[in-house]
Amino acid sequence: MALFFDQSWFDARLAGRGLTRGVLAAVAGMSEADLALVWKDQRELSAGEVAAFAELLGVSGAEVARRAGISTPVPGADPLARIAALERRVAALEAEIARLKG
């Protein structure tokens, strides 16, 4: 994971899509002043902002989080789907324990 906000990577992604920082701020629901703080690594992105950045830049939320030097949960991971998956795993473990107990 990057330790600092990777300004050059974000600027290159924006330039590659013909976009400006102002557009990125607007899409993420941020002021340009807030975005400037992010660029200076003085403000961390929220999970929602990571998701907005990812969508606009055409990359995964995990990539944005990594390039932003943060450890927010990966946006887009549906919490209900994650809970359902965990519940299935617990049920499978319980079934295996019951089988082993015979």
C-alpha positions as MATLAB code, in Angstrom:
seq = 'MALFFDQSWFDARLAGRGLTRGVLAAVAGMSEADLALVWKDQRELSAGEVAAFAELLGVSGAEVARRAGISTPVPGADPLARIAALERRVAALEAEIARLKG';
ca = [
       0.000    0.000    0.000;
       1.198    3.482   -0.802;
       1.997    5.563    2.231;
       1.185    8.876    0.623;
      -1.300   10.290   -1.849;
       0.057    9.588   -5.349;
      -0.594   12.976   -6.994;
       1.115   12.126  -10.274;
      -0.937    8.936  -10.729;
      -4.235   10.748  -10.096;
      -3.258   13.664  -12.354;
      -2.259   11.221  -15.122;
      -5.580    9.335  -14.834;
      -7.505   12.605  -14.987;
      -5.486   13.844  -17.981;
      -5.967   10.531  -19.748;
      -9.716   10.996  -19.491;
      -9.662   14.693  -20.351;
     -10.895   15.644  -16.881;
      -9.882   18.212  -14.294;
      -9.537   18.107  -10.556;
     -12.622   20.320  -10.379;
     -14.690   17.675  -12.135;
     -13.338   15.019   -9.771;
     -14.239   17.157   -6.752;
     -17.756   17.756   -8.067;
     -18.362   14.074   -8.789;
     -17.146   13.148   -5.311;
     -19.319   15.853   -3.698;
     -16.274   17.688   -2.383;
     -15.236   21.302   -2.542;
     -12.114   22.079   -4.520;
     -10.542   23.207   -1.234;
     -11.193   19.757    0.261;
      -9.744   18.118   -2.830;
      -6.642   20.314   -2.520;
      -6.176   18.984    1.013;
      -6.446   15.425   -0.308;
      -3.834   16.203   -2.987;
      -1.502   17.564   -0.267;
      -2.108   14.408    1.784;
      -3.713   16.456    4.552;
      -7.167   14.866    4.309;
      -8.159   11.247    3.860;
     -10.872   10.173    1.453;
     -14.089    8.637    2.739;
     -15.261    5.309    1.352;
     -17.894    7.142   -0.710;
     -15.287    9.480   -2.154;
     -13.061    6.512   -3.007;
     -16.005    4.957   -4.863;
     -16.672    8.196   -6.766;
     -12.999    8.562   -7.700;
     -12.886    4.940   -8.853;
     -15.953    5.269  -11.041;
     -14.772    8.495  -12.673;
     -11.218    7.244  -13.197;
     -12.263    3.803  -14.426;
     -10.333    1.827  -11.823;
     -11.212   -0.261   -8.797;
     -11.886    1.219   -5.399;
      -8.985   -0.818   -4.064;
      -6.658    0.860   -6.582;
      -7.869    4.328   -5.588;
      -7.482    3.513   -1.885;
      -3.984    2.143   -2.493;
      -2.932    5.168   -4.568;
      -4.446    7.519   -1.975;
      -2.421    5.857    0.772;
      -5.453    4.976    2.849;
      -6.932    1.842    4.282;
     -10.639    2.480    3.949;
     -12.763   -0.558    3.228;
     -13.055   -1.253   -0.453;
     -16.096    0.581   -1.729;
     -18.492   -1.325   -3.853;
     -18.228   -4.417   -1.703;
     -21.864   -4.933   -0.817;
     -22.008   -5.335    2.972;
     -25.106   -7.532    2.747;
     -23.381   -9.828    0.262;
     -20.352  -10.008    2.540;
     -22.565  -10.873    5.517;
     -24.367  -13.543    3.497;
     -21.023  -15.028    2.451;
     -19.840  -15.068    6.050;
     -23.088  -16.695    7.170;
     -22.607  -19.417    4.531;
     -19.079  -20.027    5.755;
     -20.249  -20.254    9.375;
     -23.004  -22.691    8.381;
     -20.470  -24.825    6.501;
     -18.141  -24.817    9.507;
     -20.979  -25.738   11.844;
     -21.961  -28.598    9.541;
     -18.369  -29.847    9.450;
     -18.112  -29.674   13.264;
     -21.381  -31.599   13.596;
     -20.095  -34.209   11.116;
     -16.827  -34.589   13.005;
     -18.666  -35.011   16.325;
     -20.540  -37.792   14.624;
];
